[in-house]
Amino acid sequence: MDPLRAFVSRYWKIWATLGLCLLTIQSALSYTLSEVGKGNFVRWSHGQKFMLAGNPENRVGLSPVFFRNSVVLALQQWKYASNGIFDFEYWQGTDPKQFPASQEADGMSTIHFASRSGKRPDSNVIGHTQILFNNTTGAIIEADIVLNDIDYSLTEDARDTITRTHQTTRSVYLNNIITHEIGHAIGLSHSSSINSSMLYVEFPEQFKLGCDDIVGAKHLYPSPSDRTGKLEGIIHRPEGGPLAGAVVTAISSKRGIPIASVHTNADGRFIFGALEPGPYSLMVDSYFGTAASIPRHLQPRQRLICSSENFPKNFVTETDQHTLKRFEVRERMIRDIGVHSVTCNSIISTGSSFQQDVSAPFVDRADAGMLKTYSFVANGPFRVTAIGYLLLSPVRVELSLMDASGATLTPRRNDTLYRSKVSDFRVEDHSVSATAFGRVTVIARVYPIDESAFPRPSVKPGTEPLFMMHFHNEHEARNGKFIPLNARCSTNQVFPEYRSPPGIPIRNATTTTLSDHVGFCGTANASTLHGRKSTPATSNRSDFGKIIGWMIPFLTAFVCRLYLKFRHAKIRE
């Protein structure tokens, strides 16, 4: 590598362009970290606060108070998810000098509306986050967020959404967009989980973090006080060798729901960096998203491996191919599952009656309209959970119970796994709770899931009518305090009132730091920023002149090199 190319590859400014878009991408589940080196992720350095300046001026009538509350609540949720390791300060105002509506590499992180920026965003993008970070350490230097109030009517109503209902207007709840975009600003890429705020399309309830978001934040910002463990392994192709670009989902056996999913890298390796202790089952799925929807280090993707088709959902099972293996995750320990090879075979149905002890989690398949029965031995309070919707299956299951005598067992609780009180979001899957001693029969009635339950048209259920069933002792399930015990992992946490620091917004990096310490490129090293106090910004014109003057020798050498290369080529001809 010649010196010029080496310089550019080390110091050229790196932009992470992220947004909440209306894209046609099929299903996969994952929280996604952007890695710039082995173990170096794009994130704010520990001890460095995200200094954010907000400009509330917009053309859709949103009040400054509502805007401020939306931004602060989103920041507080991400701080809470990281146990306070990610931290922030927020200022708000309309003075364009102190609160610019722009995405400039000036060391100031901003959140503003497109109608005040003077630049029209792509009409398919509701929000857009631009990150400047060090391409060696991954340390974020600046994050600017623009909200598209030109093509969308951003509102204060949590029921307003595009992808869940047939709306003739483009009305979108502002908090959905802000929470998602701040997730980008702290370093998370897109997820395809319909339970995640980082879902790549707008969807109801994105103003609340989901299970996937919380685990991702804890993985990205680990805390010494986190009582979590790690789960890792390698996924191989059926014929052997690593399977890159697959998605591995960890399903909590004590909760009965997916907690988080991650991508396999080029070596087929995956790692969950912050799971609550307990037993987990694993599902491996193809990733149907575009190459642009996941970070470059997760390439290449290998989907067409089964007779040039996508491999079906795979579950790590026992030899019966139905009972799921359980991997115990322990506090502050790494559980390595070793190598698992996917197969090209779909799950075979157990038949209409499956009269064996199913206290271990298992997976089955059944077409809509079928009725299936299972049994297990109860010893007091218990809960049975059936999930299909959360696996992006085309079927859902409703459960009922009978005791050993054949009489209907009245459950203490019989409901869908989650239903929002403020939006129309709900998890279609089902759970029943009861108390019994002896053998209990579970009757599972299988129904189709209306595609309108998914974010249309971007997220579609798969074609295989799969569902998973879990049995839980109630006292075991209720011990989980790592994240809230519901299918959305939604918290009702009430945060204290936030007050902005006095004075004008502080920059995460000054123009002096950006130009003097790292030349023209604007990529700052974390060590040059950590603990530094902000200084007034210098003139952009002055910095621009320095940059142009500094670049002239390199540009001259580059042009000369191109000319010589062209001349040598002519001589060879």
C-alpha positions as CSV (number, residue, x, y, z in Angstrom):
1,M,0.0,0.0,0.0
2,D,1.5,3.4,-1.0
3,P,1.8,6.1,1.7
4,L,-1.0,8.2,0.3
5,R,-3.5,5.3,0.3
6,A,-2.3,4.3,3.8
7,F,-2.9,7.8,5.0
8,V,-6.4,8.0,3.5
9,S,-7.4,4.6,4.8
10,R,-6.3,5.6,8.3
11,Y,-7.6,9.1,8.6
12,W,-10.4,9.7,6.1
13,K,-13.6,10.7,7.9
14,I,-16.0,7.9,8.2
15,W,-19.8,8.6,8.1
16,A,-22.3,6.1,9.4
17,T,-25.5,7.0,7.5
18,L,-28.5,5.5,9.3
19,G,-32.2,6.1,9.2
20,L,-35.7,4.9,9.6
21,C,-36.8,4.0,6.1
22,L,-39.7,2.4,4.4
23,L,-37.8,-0.5,2.7
24,T,-38.9,-3.8,1.4
25,I,-36.9,-6.3,3.4
26,Q,-38.1,-9.6,4.7
27,S,-37.7,-11.0,8.1
28,A,-34.8,-11.6,10.4
29,L,-34.2,-10.8,14.0
30,S,-31.1,-9.0,15.3
31,Y,-29.6,-6.3,17.4
32,T,-26.6,-5.1,15.3
33,L,-23.3,-3.6,16.4
34,S,-20.9,-1.9,14.0
35,E,-17.4,-3.3,14.5
36,V,-14.3,-1.4,13.2
37,G,-11.7,-3.7,14.6
38,K,-11.6,-6.8,16.7
39,G,-13.6,-5.9,19.8
40,N,-13.9,-2.2,18.8
41,F,-17.4,-1.1,18.3
42,V,-18.9,2.2,17.2
43,R,-20.0,3.8,20.5
44,W,-19.4,6.7,22.8
45,S,-16.3,6.3,24.9
46,H,-16.9,5.3,28.5
47,G,-17.0,8.5,30.6
48,Q,-17.8,10.7,27.6
49,K,-21.3,12.2,27.5
50,F,-23.4,12.6,24.4
51,M,-23.8,16.4,24.2
52,L,-26.9,17.0,22.1
53,A,-28.4,20.4,21.0
54,G,-32.0,20.3,19.8
55,N,-33.8,22.9,17.6
56,P,-37.6,22.4,17.9
57,E,-38.6,24.7,15.0
58,N,-40.8,22.7,12.6
59,R,-43.6,23.1,10.1
60,V,-46.1,20.6,11.4
61,G,-47.1,22.3,14.6
62,L,-45.2,20.3,17.2
63,S,-44.7,22.2,20.4
64,P,-41.2,22.8,21.8
65,V,-42.2,21.3,25.1
66,F,-43.4,18.1,23.5
67,F,-40.3,17.9,21.4
68,R,-38.0,18.4,24.4
69,N,-39.9,15.7,26.4
70,S,-39.7,13.3,23.5
71,V,-35.9,13.7,23.1
72,V,-35.2,13.5,26.8
73,L,-37.4,10.5,27.4
74,A,-35.6,8.6,24.5
75,L,-32.2,9.5,25.9
76,Q,-33.3,8.4,29.4
77,Q,-34.5,5.1,28.1
78,W,-31.2,4.3,26.4
79,K,-29.3,5.4,29.5
80,Y,-31.4,3.2,31.7
81,A,-30.9,0.2,29.3
82,S,-27.1,0.6,29.6
83,N,-27.2,0.9,33.4
84,G,-26.0,4.5,33.1
85,I,-22.8,3.8,31.2
86,F,-24.2,5.7,28.2
87,D,-24.9,9.2,29.5
88,F,-26.0,12.5,27.9
89,E,-26.7,16.2,28.3
90,Y,-29.3,18.0,26.3
91,W,-29.9,21.7,25.5
92,Q,-32.7,23.1,23.4
93,G,-33.2,26.5,21.6
94,T,-33.9,28.2,18.4
95,D,-30.8,30.5,17.9
96,P,-29.3,29.0,14.7
97,K,-25.8,29.9,15.9
98,Q,-26.1,27.8,19.1
99,F,-28.6,25.3,17.9
100,P,-27.8,24.8,14.2
101,A,-30.3,22.8,12.0
102,S,-27.5,21.0,10.1
103,Q,-25.5,17.8,9.8
104,E,-22.0,19.4,9.7
105,A,-18.7,17.9,10.9
106,D,-18.2,20.6,13.5
107,G,-18.1,18.6,16.7
108,M,-21.6,19.6,17.7
109,S,-24.3,16.9,17.8
110,T,-27.7,18.1,16.8
111,I,-31.3,17.0,16.5
112,H,-33.5,19.1,14.2
113,F,-36.2,19.1,11.5
114,A,-35.6,19.0,7.8
115,S,-37.7,22.0,7.1
116,R,-35.2,24.2,8.9
117,S,-32.1,22.5,7.5
118,G,-32.4,23.8,3.9
119,K,-31.8,20.2,2.6
120,R,-34.7,18.0,1.5
121,P,-34.1,14.3,2.6
122,D,-35.1,11.3,0.6
123,S,-38.9,11.0,0.8
124,N,-38.7,7.4,2.0
125,V,-36.7,8.4,5.0
126,I,-38.6,9.6,8.1
127,G,-35.4,10.1,10.2
128,H,-31.7,10.1,9.4
129,T,-28.7,9.9,11.7
130,Q,-25.2,10.8,10.6
131,I,-22.3,9.7,12.8
132,L,-18.7,10.7,12.7
133,F,-16.5,8.2,14.4
134,N,-12.9,7.1,14.7
135,N,-12.3,4.3,12.2
136,T,-9.7,2.6,14.4
137,T,-11.2,2.8,17.9
138,G,-14.9,3.2,17.0
139,A,-15.2,6.1,19.3
140,I,-18.1,8.4,18.3
141,I,-17.2,12.0,17.9
142,E,-20.4,13.5,16.7
143,A,-24.0,12.4,15.9
144,D,-26.5,14.6,14.0
145,I,-30.2,13.7,13.6
146,V,-32.6,15.2,11.1
147,L,-36.4,14.5,11.3
148,N,-38.3,14.6,8.0
149,D,-41.2,17.0,8.6
150,I,-41.4,17.8,4.9
151,D,-42.7,14.5,3.6
152,Y,-44.3,13.3,6.9
153,S,-46.8,14.8,9.4
154,L,-45.0,14.1,12.7
155,T,-47.6,14.0,15.4
156,E,-48.1,13.7,19.2
157,D,-50.5,10.8,18.9
158,A,-49.0,7.3,19.6
159,R,-51.6,5.7,17.4
160,D,-50.3,7.4,14.3
161,T,-48.3,5.0,12.1
162,I,-47.8,4.1,8.5
163,T,-46.9,0.5,8.2
164,R,-49.6,-1.0,10.5
165,T,-52.7,0.7,9.0
166,H,-53.8,1.8,5.5
167,Q,-53.4,5.5,6.0
168,T,-53.9,8.0,3.2
169,T,-51.8,10.5,5.1
170,R,-48.2,10.1,6.2
171,S,-48.8,10.6,9.9
172,V,-46.2,9.3,12.2
173,Y,-45.8,9.5,16.0
174,L,-42.7,11.7,16.7
175,N,-41.5,9.7,19.7
176,N,-41.2,6.5,17.5
177,I,-38.8,8.2,15.2
178,I,-36.7,10.0,17.9
179,T,-36.2,6.8,20.1
180,H,-35.1,4.9,17.0
181,E,-32.7,7.6,15.8
182,I,-31.1,8.1,19.2
183,G,-30.5,4.3,19.1
184,H,-28.4,4.9,16.0
185,A,-26.7,7.9,17.7
186,I,-25.4,5.6,20.5
187,G,-24.0,3.1,18.0
188,L,-26.7,0.6,17.2
189,S,-27.5,-0.4,13.6
190,H,-30.9,-1.7,12.3
191,S,-32.7,-4.6,13.8
192,S,-35.4,-6.7,12.0
193,S,-37.2,-7.7,15.2
194,I,-40.8,-6.5,15.4
195,N,-40.2,-6.2,19.1
196,S,-37.4,-3.7,18.7
197,S,-37.3,0.1,18.5
198,M,-34.4,-0.4,16.0
199,L,-36.7,-2.1,13.5
200,Y,-35.7,-0.8,10.0
201,V,-39.2,0.5,9.3
202,E,-41.6,2.7,11.3
203,F,-43.9,0.7,13.5
204,P,-46.2,1.2,16.5
205,E,-44.6,1.2,19.9
206,Q,-41.1,2.1,18.7
207,F,-41.0,4.8,21.4
208,K,-40.4,2.0,23.9
209,L,-37.2,-0.1,23.9
210,G,-37.8,-3.9,23.3
211,C,-35.9,-6.9,24.5
212,D,-33.5,-6.8,21.6
213,D,-32.7,-3.1,22.2
214,I,-31.9,-3.6,25.9
215,V,-29.6,-6.5,25.3
216,G,-27.9,-4.6,22.5
217,A,-27.3,-1.6,24.7
218,K,-25.9,-3.6,27.5
219,H,-23.6,-5.5,25.1
220,L,-22.4,-2.1,23.6
221,Y,-22.1,-0.4,27.0
222,P,-21.1,-3.1,29.5
223,S,-21.3,-2.2,33.2
224,P,-19.3,-3.8,36.0
225,S,-22.6,-4.1,37.9
226,D,-24.3,-6.1,35.1
227,R,-25.1,-9.6,36.2
228,T,-25.2,-11.0,32.7
229,G,-23.5,-13.8,30.8
230,K,-22.4,-14.5,27.3
231,L,-23.5,-17.2,24.8
232,E,-21.4,-17.9,21.7
233,G,-20.8,-20.5,19.1
234,I,-20.2,-21.1,15.4
235,I,-22.7,-21.9,12.7
236,H,-21.7,-24.1,9.8
237,R,-23.3,-24.9,6.4
238,P,-24.8,-28.4,5.8
239,E,-21.7,-29.4,3.8
240,G,-19.3,-27.9,6.4
241,G,-17.5,-24.6,6.7
242,P,-18.7,-21.4,8.3
243,L,-22.1,-19.9,7.5
244,A,-21.8,-16.2,7.2
245,G,-24.6,-13.7,7.5
246,A,-27.1,-16.0,9.3
247,V,-29.2,-14.8,12.2
248,V,-29.1,-16.6,15.5
249,T,-31.9,-16.0,18.0
250,A,-31.7,-16.6,21.7
251,I,-35.1,-17.7,23.2
252,S,-35.4,-17.6,26.9
253,S,-36.8,-20.9,28.3
254,K,-38.0,-19.2,31.5
255,R,-39.8,-16.5,29.6
256,G,-40.8,-18.4,26.5
257,I,-40.0,-15.5,24.2
258,P,-37.1,-14.4,22.0
259,I,-34.8,-12.1,23.9
260,A,-32.2,-11.1,21.3
261,S,-30.7,-12.1,18.0
262,V,-27.3,-11.5,16.4
263,H,-25.6,-12.1,13.0
264,T,-22.9,-14.6,12.3
265,N,-19.7,-13.0,10.9
266,A,-17.5,-14.3,8.0
267,D,-16.2,-17.1,10.3
268,G,-19.7,-18.2,11.2
269,R,-19.2,-17.0,14.8
270,F,-21.9,-15.3,16.8
271,I,-21.9,-13.9,20.3
272,F,-24.6,-12.6,22.7
273,G,-22.7,-10.3,25.0
274,A,-25.3,-9.5,27.7
275,L,-27.9,-12.1,28.4
276,E,-29.7,-12.5,31.7
277,P,-28.7,-15.7,33.4
278,G,-30.9,-18.7,32.7
279,P,-31.6,-21.4,30.1
280,Y,-31.9,-20.5,26.4
281,S,-32.9,-22.2,23.2
282,L,-31.4,-21.2,19.8
283,M,-33.0,-20.7,16.4
284,V,-30.9,-20.1,13.2
285,D,-32.5,-18.2,10.3
286,S,-31.6,-16.8,6.9
287,Y,-31.1,-13.1,6.7
288,F,-33.3,-11.6,4.0
289,G,-32.2,-8.0,4.2
290,T,-30.1,-6.2,1.7
291,A,-26.3,-5.9,2.1
292,A,-26.7,-2.2,2.9
293,S,-28.9,-2.9,5.9
294,I,-26.1,-4.5,8.0
295,P,-22.6,-3.3,8.7
296,R,-19.8,-4.3,6.3
297,H,-17.9,-6.5,8.7
298,L,-20.9,-8.9,8.7
299,Q,-20.5,-9.5,5.0
300,P,-20.5,-11.7,3.1
301,R,-23.9,-13.2,3.4
302,Q,-24.5,-16.8,2.4
303,R,-28.2,-17.5,2.0
304,L,-28.6,-19.8,-1.0
305,I,-27.1,-23.0,0.3
306,C,-29.9,-25.6,0.1
307,S,-30.3,-26.4,-3.7
308,S,-29.9,-22.6,-4.3
309,E,-32.6,-21.8,-1.9
310,N,-32.7,-20.1,1.5
311,F,-32.3,-22.6,4.3
312,P,-35.4,-23.0,6.5
313,K,-35.6,-22.0,10.1
314,N,-33.3,-24.3,12.1
315,F,-33.6,-25.0,15.8
316,V,-30.8,-26.6,17.9
317,T,-32.7,-29.7,19.1
318,E,-32.2,-33.0,20.7
319,T,-32.2,-36.1,18.5
320,D,-36.0,-36.2,18.3
321,Q,-35.7,-32.9,16.2
322,H,-38.5,-31.3,18.3
323,T,-37.3,-30.9,21.9
324,L,-35.1,-27.9,22.1
325,K,-31.6,-28.1,23.6
326,R,-31.2,-25.7,26.5
327,F,-28.0,-23.8,27.1
328,E,-27.5,-22.5,30.6
329,V,-26.1,-18.9,30.7
330,R,-24.4,-18.1,33.9
331,E,-23.5,-14.8,35.5
332,R,-20.2,-13.3,34.2
333,M,-19.4,-16.5,32.3
334,I,-19.2,-17.5,28.6
335,R,-21.2,-20.4,27.4
336,D,-19.8,-21.8,24.1
337,I,-22.2,-24.1,22.3
338,G,-19.4,-25.2,19.9
339,V,-20.3,-25.8,16.2
340,H,-23.8,-26.2,15.0
341,S,-24.5,-27.2,11.4
342,V,-27.8,-26.1,9.8
343,T,-29.9,-28.5,7.7
344,C,-32.0,-28.1,4.7
345,N,-34.9,-30.0,6.2
346,S,-38.0,-28.4,7.6
347,I,-39.5,-29.4,11.0
348,I,-41.8,-32.4,10.6
349,S,-45.2,-32.3,12.4
350,T,-45.6,-34.4,15.5
351,G,-49.1,-35.3,14.5
352,S,-52.4,-34.3,16.0
353,S,-51.6,-35.7,19.4
354,F,-48.2,-35.5,21.1
355,Q,-48.8,-37.3,24.4
356,Q,-45.4,-37.1,25.9
357,D,-43.9,-35.0,28.7
358,V,-43.4,-31.6,27.1
359,S,-42.1,-29.7,30.2
360,A,-39.0,-29.1,28.1
361,P,-39.5,-26.5,25.3
362,F,-40.3,-27.9,21.9
363,V,-41.1,-26.7,18.4
364,D,-43.8,-28.1,16.1
365,R,-45.6,-27.2,12.9
366,A,-49.3,-27.2,12.1
367,D,-51.4,-25.6,9.4
368,A,-54.1,-23.0,10.3
369,G,-57.3,-24.7,11.4
370,M,-55.6,-27.7,13.1
371,L,-56.1,-28.7,16.7
372,K,-53.2,-30.4,18.5
373,T,-52.9,-31.8,22.1
374,Y,-49.8,-32.1,24.3
375,S,-49.4,-33.1,28.0
376,F,-47.0,-32.5,30.9
377,V,-46.9,-33.1,34.6
378,A,-47.7,-30.0,36.8
379,N,-46.7,-29.6,40.4
380,G,-48.3,-26.3,41.4
381,P,-48.5,-22.9,39.7
382,F,-47.4,-23.0,36.1
383,R,-47.5,-21.1,32.8
384,V,-47.6,-22.3,29.2
385,T,-46.5,-20.0,26.4
386,A,-46.9,-20.6,22.7
387,I,-45.2,-18.3,20.2
388,G,-45.5,-18.1,16.4
389,Y,-45.9,-14.3,15.8
390,L,-42.6,-13.5,17.5
391,L,-40.9,-16.1,15.2
392,L,-42.5,-14.4,12.2
393,S,-44.5,-17.5,11.5
394,P,-47.8,-17.3,9.5
395,V,-49.8,-18.9,12.4
396,R,-50.7,-18.1,16.0
397,V,-51.8,-20.5,18.7
398,E,-54.5,-20.2,21.3
399,L,-54.2,-22.5,24.4
400,S,-56.7,-24.2,26.7
401,L,-56.1,-26.7,29.5
402,M,-57.7,-29.9,30.9
403,D,-56.8,-31.6,34.1
404,A,-56.1,-35.3,34.6
405,S,-59.9,-36.1,34.8
406,G,-60.6,-34.5,31.4
407,A,-62.4,-31.5,32.9
408,T,-61.6,-28.0,31.6
409,L,-59.0,-26.3,33.8
410,T,-59.9,-22.7,34.4
411,P,-56.8,-20.6,34.0
412,R,-55.9,-17.8,36.4
413,R,-54.7,-15.8,33.4
414,N,-55.5,-16.3,29.7
415,D,-54.2,-13.6,27.3
416,T,-52.0,-12.4,24.5
417,L,-48.4,-11.9,25.5
418,Y,-48.5,-8.1,25.2
419,R,-51.0,-5.4,24.3
420,S,-50.1,-1.7,24.3
421,K,-52.2,0.7,26.3
422,V,-51.4,3.7,24.1
423,S,-50.9,2.4,20.6
424,D,-52.4,-0.5,18.5
425,F,-49.3,-2.7,19.0
426,R,-49.8,-6.2,20.3
427,V,-47.9,-9.5,20.4
428,E,-50.3,-12.0,18.9
429,D,-48.9,-15.0,20.8
430,H,-50.6,-16.6,23.8
431,S,-50.0,-17.6,27.4
432,V,-52.1,-19.4,30.0
433,S,-51.4,-19.7,33.7
434,A,-53.0,-22.1,36.2
435,T,-52.4,-24.3,39.2
436,A,-52.6,-28.0,39.1
437,F,-51.0,-31.3,40.3
438,G,-50.6,-34.2,38.0
439,R,-50.9,-34.6,34.3
440,V,-52.3,-31.6,32.4
441,T,-53.4,-31.7,28.7
442,V,-52.7,-28.6,26.6
443,I,-55.1,-28.0,23.7
444,A,-53.5,-25.9,20.9
445,R,-55.8,-24.3,18.3
446,V,-53.9,-23.0,15.3
447,Y,-55.1,-19.8,13.5
448,P,-53.7,-17.8,10.6
449,I,-52.0,-14.5,11.4
450,D,-53.3,-11.6,9.4
451,E,-50.4,-9.9,7.6
452,S,-51.8,-6.6,8.8
453,A,-50.4,-7.5,12.2
454,F,-46.9,-7.0,10.7
455,P,-45.3,-3.8,9.5
456,R,-46.6,-3.7,5.9
457,P,-45.3,-4.1,3.3
458,S,-41.8,-4.6,4.6
459,V,-42.0,-7.4,7.1
460,K,-43.8,-10.5,6.1
461,P,-44.2,-13.8,7.9
462,G,-42.4,-16.9,6.6
463,T,-44.1,-19.7,4.8
464,E,-43.6,-22.5,7.4
465,P,-46.4,-22.7,10.0
466,L,-44.1,-23.1,13.0
467,F,-44.7,-22.5,16.6
468,M,-42.8,-23.0,19.8
469,M,-44.2,-24.0,23.2
470,H,-42.7,-23.5,26.7
471,F,-43.7,-24.7,30.1
472,H,-42.6,-22.6,33.1
473,N,-42.8,-22.9,36.8
474,E,-44.2,-19.5,37.7
475,H,-41.8,-18.8,40.5
476,E,-38.9,-19.5,38.1
477,A,-40.2,-17.1,35.5
478,R,-40.9,-14.3,38.0
479,N,-37.3,-14.3,39.2
480,G,-36.1,-12.5,36.1
481,K,-35.3,-8.9,37.0
482,F,-32.7,-8.2,34.3
483,I,-35.4,-6.8,32.0
484,P,-39.2,-6.5,32.5
485,L,-41.1,-9.7,32.4
486,N,-43.4,-9.3,29.4
487,A,-43.1,-10.2,25.7
488,R,-42.2,-6.6,24.7
489,C,-39.7,-6.3,27.7
490,S,-41.5,-2.9,28.1
491,T,-40.8,-1.0,31.2
492,N,-43.0,1.5,33.0
493,Q,-40.0,3.1,34.5
494,V,-40.7,6.7,35.6
495,F,-37.6,8.8,35.1
496,P,-36.7,11.8,37.2
497,E,-37.2,15.3,35.8
498,Y,-34.3,16.3,33.6
499,R,-32.8,19.8,33.7
500,S,-30.4,21.0,31.1
501,P,-27.0,22.4,32.2
502,P,-26.8,26.2,32.2
503,G,-25.2,28.1,29.4
504,I,-24.8,27.2,25.7
505,P,-24.5,23.7,24.3
506,I,-21.1,22.0,24.7
507,R,-19.5,20.4,21.7
508,N,-18.3,16.8,21.8
509,A,-15.3,18.0,19.8
510,T,-14.2,21.5,18.8
511,T,-13.3,22.5,15.3
512,T,-9.8,23.2,16.8
513,T,-9.6,19.6,17.9
514,L,-10.9,18.3,14.6
515,S,-8.5,20.3,12.4
516,D,-5.4,20.5,14.5
517,H,-5.2,17.0,15.9
518,V,-6.2,14.9,12.9
519,G,-5.6,17.1,9.9
520,F,-8.4,17.6,7.3
521,C,-10.4,14.5,7.9
522,G,-12.4,15.2,11.0
523,T,-11.8,11.8,12.6
524,A,-10.8,12.4,16.2
525,N,-9.1,9.9,18.4
526,A,-11.0,9.2,21.7
527,S,-7.8,10.2,23.6
528,T,-7.9,13.7,22.2
529,L,-11.5,14.2,23.3
530,H,-11.8,12.4,26.6
531,G,-11.8,14.9,29.5
532,R,-11.3,17.9,27.2
533,K,-13.4,21.0,27.9
534,S,-15.2,22.7,25.1
535,T,-13.7,25.8,23.5
536,P,-15.5,28.3,21.2
537,A,-15.7,27.2,17.6
538,T,-13.4,28.8,15.2
539,S,-14.4,30.1,11.8
540,N,-15.3,27.4,9.3
541,R,-13.8,29.5,6.6
542,S,-10.5,29.6,8.4
543,D,-10.5,25.9,8.9
544,F,-11.5,25.3,5.3
545,G,-8.5,27.4,4.1
546,K,-6.2,25.3,6.4
547,I,-7.7,22.1,5.0
548,I,-7.2,23.1,1.3
549,G,-3.7,24.3,1.9
550,W,-2.8,21.1,3.8
551,M,-4.3,18.9,1.0
552,I,-2.4,20.5,-1.9
553,P,0.8,18.5,-1.7
554,F,-1.2,15.2,-1.4
555,L,-3.5,16.1,-4.3
556,T,-0.5,17.1,-6.5
557,A,1.2,13.8,-5.8
558,F,-2.0,11.9,-6.5
559,V,-2.5,13.6,-9.8
560,C,1.1,12.9,-10.8
561,R,0.7,9.3,-9.9
562,L,-2.4,8.9,-12.1
563,Y,-0.6,10.6,-15.0
564,L,2.5,8.3,-14.8
565,K,0.2,5.2,-14.5
566,F,-1.7,6.3,-17.6
567,R,1.6,7.0,-19.5
568,H,3.0,3.6,-18.7
569,A,-0.1,2.0,-19.9
570,K,0.2,3.8,-23.2
571,I,3.8,2.7,-23.6
572,R,2.9,-1.0,-23.0
573,E,0.3,-0.7,-25.7
